Amino acid sequence: MQAVDQVIRRRLHSDVVLIRQVADYIINAGGKRMRPAVVLLAARALGLSGDSVHEQAAMIEFIHTATLLHDDVVDESSLRRGRETANAMFGNAASVLVGDFIYTRAFQMMVATDSMRVLEVMAGATNVLAEGEVLQLLNIGNTSIDEAGYLRVIQYKTAKLFEAAGRLGAILARGTLEQEEALARYGIELGTAFQIIDDVLDYSGDADTIGKSLGDDLAEGKPTLPLIYVMRQGTPEQAAVVRQALEQANRDHFDAVLAAVQSSGALDYAREQAWAAVHRAQDAISILPDTDARQALCDLVHQAVDRTS
């Protein structure tokens, strides 16, 4: 991961001062680097490591970073990872344009592999990510969305890039089609578990630990799994509180919604669904050779769920 960070810093260099300033700000904000970790471990599980893998692990982190820059502008977010967002610090225009720079730098790095398969996978994944963001936008304030609709959004918006990371590691290592599909399925389940827990933390964490304001999803009118559970399984009073809060898309009802979420069993249910995804992820890679890298992949998906930030 240190080697990947070195690639990130080198590849984000630009002669344009503002790009360097925003890029340095983003890098210094840290992050879990889970997607590049999947690339590294997937490739290593099939016997490959080295500079070529580091480059593509950094590339996939660039795709993720660019989406965050754009998302924070769309969501009008002011806090991420416990710090001001780039758009709050440098303005919306700078965030969008530097996000574009990072996207295009990522595609330059893909082309360097001289692999149409890598380009096909990453272009497809990036396109689906954009569809996922639009799907999420369409569902703002949607109180009739069901669990299947929610899962579709997160599989597009979050899980798709994890899927691409697993698939990319297999492609770089010249794995079999069966191994590639196994690592892709692992990525989907990891991404699903990761996003469900992110949504749980909005109602169970604290702002200092998770690095954002509690109730952000509610303030943005996002119908996440805990809220969907309350609307479907809670008492009529609990469901009404959640529906009103989502329709109005503000934080005024947060205390009442939080009480409904915590007393209805919604958080326990959501965590159960996340752990189910963990088990599916582990099953998916059971066909891989029994190595430290495969065990690390299993550890990684556990960490995605057993976390407080």
N, C-alpha and C positions, 0 to 999 in steps of 0.2 A: 504493500500500500504506500510505503514511502517512495518507492520508485514511480508509482502512479502519480503521486502528488508532484513529483519533480516534472513529470511529463505535462501535467496540468499547468504548472507555472510557466514552463517553457512555451507551450503551445498557445497560451493566452496572451503572449507578448504582442504588443502592437506599438507602432510609432505614434499612434494617436493617444494623446495624454488621457483623455476622458475614458477611453476604453481600458487603459491600464488602471486607472483609479477605481473604476467600477469592478473590474475583474479582481484586483487585489482585495477589495472590500468583501467580495463574495467568497473568495478563497479563505480569507482570514476568519470568516464566519463559521468555518468548519462544516459539519455535516456528517452523516453516518457513513457515507461512501458505500452503501450496501450494494448498489447496482454494479459498480466496478468490482467489488468483492466477489459477486456471483460470476462475473466473467473470468476472473483469476482462478477461482476454485473449480469452476466447470472445466476450464482448459486443463488445469493441473490434475483433476480427477481422471482425465484421459491422457495424461502423460506429457503435457506441454506447459512450459513456462518461458519467461524471457521477455525481451524488449518488445516484440510484436504484440504480445498479450497486454503488456503495460500500455502501449499506445491505444489499443482498442478499448481497454478498460477506461482510460481517460476520456476517450471519445464518447462512450455511453454516459459518463458523468456530465459531459458537456451538453448532451441532449437534455438530460434531467435539469441541469442548471438553467438552461435557456427557457424551459417550460416554467420554472419557478419565477424567473424574472417577469415573464409575461403574465403568469397567474396572479402575482401580487398586484400588478397594475389593474387587471380585470376585477379582482376582489377588493381593490382599494385597501389592501393590507398595509399595516404600519409596523408590524412586529413579526420577526421570524428568527428562530433559534436564539431568542432572548435579546436580539438586537434590532435596531431599526432596519426595515427592508430597504433594498437599493432604491426603490421608487420614492420612499420617504426621505432618503438621504440625498439622492441626485435628481429626482424628478421622474415623471412618467416617460417623457420622451427619451431620456438617456437609458432607462431600463429596457424599453422596447427595442431601441436600436442596438444596444450592447447585446441583448438577447439574440437579435438577428445575427450579429457578428459571431457569437458563440455557436449558434446553429450551423452557420456556413463553415466555420472552422472544423466542426465535427464532420461535416461531409467531405471536406478536404482530407481528413484523416481516414475516412472510410475508403476513399478512392485510392489512397496509398497502399491498401491491401491488394489491389489489382484483382479483387474477387467480386464478380457479379453477384455471387450468393450473399456476401456480406452487404452489398448495396441493396439488394432485393429485400433482405430481412429488415435492415435499418430504415429504409425508405417506407416500407410498409408499416413498421412500428410507429414511426413519427407521424404518419398520416392518421393512424388510429388514435394516437394521443390527442391530436387536434379534434377528431370526432368526439372523443371522450369529454374534452373541455366544453364543446358545444352542447353535448348531451346534458352535462351538469348544469349549464346555463339555462337550458330549456326546462330543467326540473326545479329551478329556484321557486320556492313557495308551493311546490306540488304536493298536496296532502293526500293525493290518491295513489301515489307511487307505491308499488309493493316491493317485497324483498328481491324478487327477480329483476325488477327494474333497477334497483340500487346496485345489485351485483353486476349488472351490465355496465353501468357507469364506471364502477371501480375497475372492472376488467379492462375497459378501454383506457381509462384515465391513468391508472396506476400499474395494474398487473401486466399490461402489454410491454412495458419497458423492461420489467423483470424477466418476462418471457424471452424478450430479445436478447437480454444479457446471457441467459442460460444457453440459448440457441447459438449465440455468437461464440461462446467458449467452445462449444462442440465443433462448430465449423472450423475455427482456427486450429483445433487439435486434430482435424480430419477424422472425427468420430463417425460411427455408423449412423444411419438414419434413425435406428431404434434409440441410440444414445442421445442423438439430437432431440428427438421428440420427448424423451424422458426428462432431459434438462430443461426443455421448454415448458413442460407441464409443471416441473418443480418451480420454475420462475412464476408461472401464473398463480400457483397456490401460495407461494411466498408473498407475492404482491398483494393478493387478496387478504391474507392474514395481516400483513403490515398495515393496510389501509383501514381494516375494521378496527384494529387497535388504536390507530390514530383517531378514529371517530369516537371510540370509547373514552380516550383521554380528554376529549373536549368536555366530558361530564364527570371525570373522576380524578384528573390530575390537578396540579396547581400551576399557575402561570409561570412561576420562576423555573420550575422543573421542565415543563414541556416547551418553554421558549416562545409561547404565544399567549394571547389573551383567551381565557376561558370563555366559552360561548361564542367564539368567532363563527362557527358553522351556523349557529342559530341566528346570529345577526345578519348572516348572508342568505338566510332562508334555505339552507341546504338540508334536505330530508335524509339524514344519515340513519344507519341501522338502529341505534338505540331509540331514535324518535319514531321510526316506522313501527318498531315493536310496541311502543306505548300506544300509538294510534290504532294498532290492530288488536292488542292483547290487554291494554290497560283498562281502567274503569272509564265510563263515559266522561266523567269529570277530567280525568287525566288526559284522555284523548283530546278533549275540547281545548285544554290549555295548550297542548302541543300544536294543534291545528292553527289556533289563533296566533301563536308566536311565529310559526312558519309563514303564514299568510302576510303578517305585518313585517316580517324580516327585520326584527330589532332585538336588542338585548334586554328590553324592559321586563319581559316575562321570564328572564333566565332563572331566577330563584324558584319560581313555581314549576318550570319545566325540569329543572334539576331535581327537585323533590319527586316529581312524577317518574322521572327516569330511574332514580335510585330506589324508589319504593316498589316499582312494578316488576322488577327482575330483568329489566331491559339490558343492563350492563352484563349480568351473568349470562344471559342468552347470547349477546354479541361475542363475549369471550369464548363461549362454547363453539360458536361458528368459526372463530379464528383458530382455535385449537384443532377443529376438524380439518381445516385447511393445512395446518402443520402436518397432521398425520398423512394427508394425501400427498403432500410434498415429499415426505420421507419415503412413502411407498413408491413414488414415481422414480426415485433414483436408486431403488434397491437393486436394480439390474446392473449398476455400475460396479467396477472393481472395488473391493473393500480396501480403501486407502484412507490416509489421514485427511485428504482433500474431501472425500465423500463424507467423512465424519464432521468435518468443518462445515460443510453445507447443511448437515442436519443441525449442528449447533447454531448456525446463522438463522435458520427459520425459527428455532426456539427463541432466540434473542429478539426476533421481530415481534413476538407476542409477549414475552416476559420482560417488559420494560416499562419505565415511567416517563419516558420522553420520546 
